[in-house]
Amino acid sequence: MPNPYQVNQTISLAHLKTKEVIPNAKDKLKKVRKKLAKIQDTMYAHNKYSVLICLQGMDTGGKDSLIREVFKNFNTRGINVHSFKQPTSQEKEHDFIWRHYLALPERGKFAVFNRTHYENVLVTRVHPAYILSENIPGIDDVSQIDETFYHQRMEHINQFEKHWSDNGMIILKFYLHLSKKEQKNRLLRRIELQEKNWKFSSGDLEERQLWNKYMFCYEDMLNRTSKKDAPWFVIPADDKDSCRLIVAETILETLERYTDIQEPELDEKTLSQLEEYKQLLRSEDEHKL
């Protein structure tokens, strides 16, 4: 059955819901994340696939808390979370995908990108002057950065992700679809609640003024970069509990389709001697331990 949140045809964000309330979402999530943790253990032992989870969305979309709640039962040795900020001076000396490539998950492991390589066709598209700091040959002025530039960059991302997928990486990308009204409520809470003041930045309000431009960029990006082997899912984000559950269920449903992911079997010699090893351990005198 097709996932109703997956972008598999041209979508309009304005026509997609931002809120879905699932009864008992918290309790359901507890069950799902236990199953995910079990699959994680099996994948770690299997050591052939890796999983990349990409999270994108407007400020206050709930990415941090989603990571905390969905992956709470994971063994920390098998998952890494990367939150990409503005590129460092060293990172700017390389192509735009370089720093993301370094953070890709090893075989048997998960990686979560909290903001991703797609910032390079979202934030930079809203603020094209950022591109100038990359020192790209032939681009010396903002006027030289047009739609073709960003569409070509998206195609480069598609090619990279195809390469990753062909080499055993399972890629799932989630856009947390928040309404402008709900963002306003969450920003107000950050101001009104002292314990949340640290989350607030005046820059959030400046970016909020560019909401429509961001929506245009997100919509174009989703339509151009959702592919069979690296799909985007547009998740209603106004209700955090339901949003987390939908993301967790989507990850679980995807991984359960990989029926070849199994714990490795012991070699025949070791398997035939298990009873002997067991008796040897049981026969040890306690004073020798």
C-alpha atoms as one frame of an Amber mdcrd trajectory, in Angstrom:
protein
   0.000   0.000   0.000   1.497   3.388  -1.019   2.547   5.697   1.776   0.096
   8.633   1.713   2.823  11.080   2.797   5.347  10.158   0.111   6.028  12.610
  -2.682   5.594  10.446  -5.787   3.898  13.008  -8.002   3.900  16.790  -8.295
   2.626  18.293  -5.040   1.454  21.700  -3.852   2.310  22.404  -0.225  -0.627
  24.775   0.068  -2.964  21.836  -0.540  -1.336  19.439   1.934  -2.494  19.320
   5.545  -0.232  20.533   8.315  -2.103  18.829  11.151  -3.121  15.257  11.798
  -4.109  14.000  15.232  -3.676  10.271  15.810  -5.312   8.886  18.989  -2.868
   7.481  21.561   0.096   8.557  19.438   2.509   8.531  22.409   1.674   4.947
  23.387   1.833   3.779  19.790   5.235   5.390  19.356   6.627   3.437  22.325
   5.800   0.172  20.554   7.158   1.296  17.205  10.488   2.540  18.531  11.081
  -0.787  20.330  10.674  -2.550  16.986  13.016  -0.047  15.368  15.633  -0.667
  18.042  15.449  -4.406  17.413  15.944  -3.865  13.686  18.861  -1.584  14.475
  20.582  -4.382  16.404  20.034  -6.800  13.526  21.311  -4.301  10.976  24.421
  -3.685  13.054  25.197  -7.408  13.061  24.236  -7.824   9.383  26.609  -4.979
   8.446  25.548  -4.510   4.818  23.035  -1.660   4.807  23.191   1.769   6.355
  20.311   4.187   6.947  20.267   7.939   6.360  17.363   9.901   7.843  17.082
  13.494   6.581  14.964  16.044   8.435  14.045  19.421   6.990  11.497  22.048
   7.968  10.962  25.610   9.060  12.197  26.848  12.450  10.214  25.400  15.406
   9.167  22.425  13.264  10.081  19.976  16.044  13.129  18.273  14.529  15.159
  18.088  17.762  12.381  16.614  19.884  11.457  14.193  17.093  15.000  12.822
  17.064  14.945  12.471  20.848  11.621  10.609  20.940  11.806   8.424  17.815
  15.325   7.086  18.425  15.145   6.905  22.217  15.554   3.091  22.312  18.494
   2.945  19.915  21.905   1.682  20.969  24.104   4.777  20.751  26.918   2.830
  19.110  24.751   2.416  16.031  23.436   5.925  15.410  24.929   9.376  14.888
  23.073  12.689  14.721  24.499  15.589  12.750  23.171  19.133  12.966  24.611
  21.196  10.140  25.162  24.871  10.873  26.741  27.523   8.647  29.765  26.077
   6.812  33.138  26.649   8.425  36.011  28.273   6.558  37.511  24.818   5.964
  34.222  23.434   4.642  33.918  26.346   2.223  37.202  25.266   0.645  35.397
  22.193  -0.705  32.294  21.577  -2.807  28.929  22.023  -1.075  28.326  18.297
  -0.516  31.752  17.506   1.003  30.940  18.060   4.677  27.766  15.996   4.356
  29.619  13.175   2.649  31.958  12.942   5.659  28.973  12.409   7.982  27.334
   9.570   6.031  26.605   6.421   8.066  28.872   3.391   7.992  27.441   0.009
   7.039  25.223  -1.305   9.807  24.620   2.161  11.254  22.073   4.975  11.172
  22.741   8.666  10.658  20.224  11.444  11.212  20.817  14.747   9.456  19.093
  17.545  11.375  19.014  19.998   8.481  20.788  18.517   5.525  22.586  18.992
   2.234  19.295  20.470   1.023  20.058  23.669   2.906  22.269  24.355  -0.109
  19.197  24.738  -2.339  16.896  26.236   0.298  18.590  28.822   2.515  21.043
  29.764  -0.240  18.161  30.157  -2.677  16.390  32.539  -0.310  19.708  34.267
   0.431  21.752  33.816  -2.789  24.567  36.040  -1.489  25.661  33.038   0.626
  26.751  31.308  -2.580  29.425  33.913  -3.199  31.405  32.681  -0.186  31.862
  29.314  -1.964  34.229  30.913  -4.498  32.752  28.999  -7.428  34.498  29.771
 -10.742  32.407  32.004 -12.980  30.163  33.278 -10.181  31.249  36.687  -8.966
  27.896  38.379  -8.461  24.413  37.458  -7.214  23.002  38.288 -10.647  24.821
  35.227 -12.006  22.951  32.872  -9.667  19.722  31.927 -11.435  17.103  29.149
 -11.307  19.238  26.974 -13.562  22.022  27.056 -10.968  19.764  25.640  -8.230
  18.105  23.092 -10.500  21.522  21.840 -11.559  22.595  21.634  -7.915  19.464
  19.584  -7.123  20.336  17.212  -9.961  23.821  16.826  -8.494  22.201  15.876
  -5.167  20.007  13.327  -6.971  23.106  11.778  -8.504  24.929  11.606  -5.176
  21.940   9.984  -3.459  21.571   7.455  -6.290  25.208   6.514  -5.807  24.728
   6.150  -2.044  21.608   4.041  -2.532  23.318   1.787  -5.081  25.948   1.054
  -2.438  23.529  -0.091   0.261  22.297   3.090   1.903  18.599   3.311   2.720
  17.631   6.978   2.399  14.460   8.474   3.888  13.812  12.221   3.781  11.164
  13.960   5.876   9.841  17.482   5.455   8.007  18.557   8.619   5.086  20.545
   7.223   4.326  23.243   9.779   1.647  25.917   9.407   2.590  29.565   9.740
   0.013  29.912  12.527   1.544  27.079  14.550   5.024  28.506  14.086   3.748
  31.779  15.525   2.384  29.942  18.592   5.670  28.113  19.137   7.725  31.277
  18.816   5.471  32.981  21.346   6.016  30.092  23.779   9.757  30.522  23.415
   9.368  34.150  24.438   6.786  33.666  27.192   8.324  30.623  28.911  11.597
  31.482  30.623  12.945  27.941  30.304  12.511  28.190  26.518  13.985  31.678
  26.090  17.341  30.255  25.057  15.735  28.819  21.924  14.541  32.194  20.695
  16.463  34.314  18.219  15.430  37.540  16.566  16.680  35.923  13.368  13.691
  33.556  13.575  11.382  36.519  13.026  13.467  37.780  10.124  13.258  34.411
   8.396   9.533  34.218   9.138   9.034  37.310   6.982  10.336  35.228   4.079
   7.813  32.412   4.658   6.280  32.480   1.168   9.664  32.387  -0.509  10.707
  29.422   1.625   7.488  27.599   0.724   8.213  28.133  -2.968  11.745  26.790
  -2.556  10.637  23.793  -0.487   7.909  22.869  -2.940  10.262  23.040  -5.927
  12.915  21.067  -4.067  10.462  18.342  -2.979   9.134  17.908  -6.504  12.587
  17.732  -8.089  14.422  15.533  -5.585  11.934  12.906  -4.400  13.120   9.729
  -6.095  12.293   6.037  -5.730  15.531   5.268  -3.900  15.576   8.531  -1.912
  11.945   9.584  -1.358  10.610  12.648   0.404   7.699  12.402   2.850   5.663
  15.487   3.740   4.661  15.001   7.384   1.955  17.137   9.077   3.885  18.771
  11.929   1.395  20.916  13.860   0.736  18.020  16.273   4.129  16.847  17.509
   3.078  13.463  18.904   1.384  12.421  15.677   4.247  13.755  13.572   6.765
  11.652  15.484   4.617   8.539  15.162   4.166   8.957  11.403   7.921   9.352
  10.905   8.688   6.312  13.080   6.083   4.163  11.332   7.408   5.183   7.931
  10.944   4.189   8.886   9.731   0.870  10.327   7.568   0.004   7.315  10.471
   0.724   4.985  13.013  -1.356   6.890  10.638  -4.293   7.280  10.565  -4.619
   3.488  14.260  -5.545   3.548  13.724  -9.218   4.327  17.379 -10.025   3.610
  18.465  -8.144   6.733  19.188 -11.034   9.094  21.632 -11.726  11.886  24.625
 -13.660  10.510  24.725 -17.385  11.203  27.597 -19.100  12.957  29.927 -21.175
  10.837  29.214 -24.923  10.852  32.216 -25.824  12.982  31.331 -23.370  15.789
  27.656 -24.311  15.568  28.437 -28.023  15.948  30.535 -27.350  19.062  28.136
 -25.064  20.935  27.032 -27.834  23.281  30.661 -28.641  24.038  31.424 -24.983
  24.801  28.387 -24.755  27.046  29.402 -27.809  29.061  32.951 -26.496  29.331
  31.747 -23.231  30.856  29.375 -24.984  33.259  32.066 -27.344  34.453  34.418
 -24.583  35.530  35.041 -24.448  39.262  33.872 -21.238  40.851  37.252 -20.625
  42.490  38.879 -20.499  39.066  36.615 -17.673  37.879
